Amino acid sequence: MGKLTVFLNKVTNLQDEDHFGGESDPYVKFELEQDNLIFDKDYGDQTSSKKNDDPNPVYEETFEWDIPTLENMELTCKVMDDDIGPDEELGKCKIKLEDLDL
């Protein structure tokens, strides 16, 4: 079993999605899963702290998962805006871990 460690440093130049004054209140959500042909295996979600009214938030936070392999592992990173209603997605990317030279 190995350990995946992700360090979230900062996010820059976020678009303001708060339409009622102020700026976006961003946080980052990480989702790790093994993308298998039939049944995907979920290794859990982790979420950063929320930064109020900040288009260039600095986090400096570390996230860890215990994983058996990098094979078919996919990390989804979503930058979200915390809202009173449903949170808005500001950006998203998927990283195939086996394609990285780790």
N, C-alpha and C positions, 0 to 999 in steps of 0.2 A: 504494500500500500504506500502511495506517495502523498505528497501534500502540495496543493496548488495555493500559491500566495499571490494575491493581487494588491498592489499599492495604488490607491487613488490619490493622485497629487492635486489636480485642479481641473476645472472646466472653464473655457474662455469663450467670450463673445456670444452668450446665449441671447436668443431673441426674447423680447418681453411678451409674454402671453397673458399677463394679468390685465384684464380690460377694465378693472374698477379701481385704478390708482395703484401706485407702487410698481414694483418690478416682480419678475418671476421669483418664486421661492423654490429653488432647485434642490433635488436630491438625486442620487444615482442608485438604481436597483440592478443587482447582478443576479442572473439566473444561470445555473450550471446544470447541464443534462448530457447524458450519453445518447446520441442520436442513432438508435438501432433501426433496422429495417421494419420490424413489427412493433416492438414495445420499447419506447424510450424510457430511460431510467433517470429520475430526477434526483439531483444531489443537493437541492435546496436553493433558496433565495437568500440574499443578504442585501441590506439597505444601508446607505450612508446616512449621516446626519443631514438635516435640512438647513439650508442657508437662506435666511430671509432677505428679500429684495436685493439679490446679488447676481448680476449678469456674468461675473467672473469669480465664482466661488473657489476658495482654496479649502481642501478637505484634509489632506495628509492622513488618510485612514488606511488601515490594512485589513484585508479580508482573507480567510483561509478555509479551504475545503480539504477533506481527506478523500483521495480518489485512487482507484485501483490501477488506472492506466490513462494515457492521453488519447487512446484510440477511440475515435468517434465522439470525443468530448467537445462540447460547444458551449462557450460562455456568451451569454447575451447581456449587453450593457445598455440600460435605458436611462436617459436623463429625463426626469419627470419634474413637473411644476406642481407643488402642493397647493391645492385649491380648497375652497369651502365645499364645492361639489366634487364631481369626479376629477381626479388629477389628470393633467394633460401631459402627453408625451412630447418632449422637446427634441429628442433625438434618440437614435438607436443604432447599435451595430452588433453583429454576431462574429465571434472569433472561433475558428476551428483550431483547437489547441494542438492537434497532431500535425498541423501545417507549420507550426512554429518550431524553431530550432531550440527546443528546451532540453 
